[in-house]
Amino acid sequence: MRLEAEKFTKILSHLQGICTTLGYEDIKFLCWLEKEEGNMEFVLEDGKSNQRLSFILPFKKA
């Protein structure tokens, strides 16, 4: 579980860098796992403009 948490932390760090580069401010990170479909969905929300960026990554259990 610790390794998965470290991977997740790295993903969020990269996402924060991307958002900063794109000019997003006051970012909220939302994430959930869709167990039935095996996907993890990430949603980034800019609190200032209420814009959202959403994407889905395949997630497989080891």
C-alpha positions, 0 to 999 in steps of 0.5 A, a space after each residue: 500500500 505504501 508504494 501505491 501511495 507514493 505513486 499516487 503522490 507523484 502523480 498529483 505532484 505532476 498534475 499540480 505542475 501541469 496546472 500551474 503551467 496552464 495558469 490554473 489557481 486554487 486547484 482542488 484535486 478530486 480522485 476516485 477509483 471505479 472498481 467495476 471498470 478498473 479505472 481511476 478518474 482524476 478531476 482538477 478544479 480551478 476554484 477561481 474560474 470553476 473550470 474543470 479538467 477531467 481524465 481517466 487512467 487505467 488502474 490494475 491491481 498488482 
